[in-house]
Amino acid sequence: MATITTSDVRLHTLPPAIGRAGLRGALASEFTKLRSVRSTYWALGALLIVSIGVGALVMGGESGSLTHNIANRAGFDGTQVSLIPFFEIGQLIIGVLGALTITSEYSTGMIRTSLTAMPRRGVVYAAKAIVFTGVTLVFALITSFVAFLVGQAMVASTREGASLFGNVKIPANAIFSGPGGPGSPPKVTLQGIDVISASTVLRAVVGTALFVTLVALIAFGLGAIIRHTAGAIATVIGLMFIIPVIIQTLPQNWRQDIMRFFPDAAGRVISVTVPGGGDPNLWSSWPQMIVTACYAVGLLAIGAYMFSKRDA
Amino acid sequence: MIEVRGLTKRYGAKTAVDDLTFGIEPGKVTGFLGPNGAGKTTTMRCILGLDYPDEGTVTVDGKSYPDLAYPMREVGALLDAKAVHGGRSARNHLLCLAQTNSLPRRRVGEVLELVGLTEVAGKRSKGFSLGMSQRLGIAATLLGDPKVLMFDEPVNGLDPEGILWIRNLMRSLAAEGRTVFVSSHLMSEMEHTADHLIVIGRGKLIADCTMREFIAGSSGAWVRVRTPSAEEFVRAVAAQGATAATDQDGSIEVRGMTTEQLGDLAFSEGIRLHELTTVRASLEEAFMELTASSVEYRADVPGAQQPSTTIGSGV
């Protein structure tokens, strides 16, 4: 078309259009959206600070307890303890970002502008999900590795820390002997050796980051379904924190049978590195991760369907 | 061009748009009029694929909107100036839109300059006034150099300077051969900008015609006459077969004769005239008349008078 002239400003003629607007442009756009709002930096900053900072504090406390009471050294899972703040609190922080990524479009009205620019909704949704997954995965991996390394540094003096570069041997059991009672603490003998292999530690660190990323995608899918920030976040909290508490109140035999079918279980399994350290009622790490992944994929798919079919 | 055929959209039990059919011609400003709640925004949302019609089809250049290769190059639409993420800067807002249609990055700076927002390009749009938001929205519509522009109530809440700016912009866009489709519930606004009118009420088409036809088709013109010899003049007019009625304020309302004929008549009868004016129903009146039965929410004001515009020359 002709150039537009209003007052003294002139727009250059656009280069001719070739092909069709598609995923490539949508990906660039979604990345611009994510990097150009403060909530992204707040969420990712909080993820790093809380996961690493609280992880360091917890491990600092463990360092003292390992030194003062050597019984605590038996079966001490340095990897899991250093990652607990990450997968317990960090999942919620990144979940907020996951929900916001999609609900903020609705709460601000931006969705109408976005879908006018790019009306192929499947492409918009896919681009949003891909960009969010990529950014989350990178930050989750960084957080997981740094939280692990800082945590192990905090217990370095005890020589009980785990390592990514070699096998570590820790005492398997603590045997108490002697009379015990006030004024005469029991004598503790450490027996047996558990070997924590570097590959197990790597699986725990990487797997925990994957778990947190899956939780973020659950939040993203719920955001697309619910379209309200507070509602989506409340549902994530319900699914990841409230339902597990309710399950704890059920009779033992029921609880044992159903807890493995909920998305929160994988975090407690994938981070375990000490042999026999996991919950016997849960599946092993990867099958349990598949459960969480099924929730993420299912909610993402329902979200995609509703994103495409509903009036914007 | 935009073709709306049998468009019907229901929200629950309420029918917002009811079997609406019209086309929008290129190179013109087409005004889309109707009282609040008539279905203007819903129609525009259906054109853009934001809402899915229950029945009927909407096409842009023969394609449904989501099938356009580069939608922003075909249609630039501004439905709601506040439909932006307030935490994002003006520049990043435009950039993320430009990227979806693979538009060059420099285009963002150009449209910002065009609408006069270069100085606040890095600021978050949360703090923008309505006028600035409106300019940002218009900048977005121009990113793709589109053939069709759609604006929903673009002057709502703007100050006179902003209104003038938008009015001139719409005219210059149409002058460049673009199709401009603009909605309003204010007839007076259309009077200055639109060539063609589509009027709807309660979701149904009321009129689809040129501006001239629209005014002519309403109650029509009459002539106001003031004279010291009112009785004599009324008799003379009646003798010519036209109707004349005396108003409360003493002026005479004549229908069926032109100012030329009345002037000649007064001259030949030797009657002095103090005023001889053609009064044409304003767009506002024509609109009120047409939509009177289709206003969804009405507040009756006792003794309220409808405005009228006087066109022509006094004597």
Interface residues (C-beta under 8 A of the other chain):
Chain A: M1 A2 I4 T5 T6 V9 L11 H12 T13 L14 P15 A17 G19 R20 A21 R24 G25 A26 A28 S29 E30 T32 K33 S36 V37 R38 S39 S104 E105 T108 G109 M110 I111 R112 T113 S114 L115 T116 A117 M118 P119 R120 R121 K309 D311 A312
Chain B: R45 L48 G49 L50 D51 Y52 Y65 P66 L68 A69 Y70 P71 M72 R73 V75 A77 L79 D80 K82 A83 V84 H85 G86 G87 R88 S89 N92 H93 L95 C96 L97 Q99 T100 N101 S102 L103 P104 R106 R107 E110 V111 E113 L114 A140 L142 G144 D145 P146 K147 N168 L169 S172 L173 E176 G177 R178
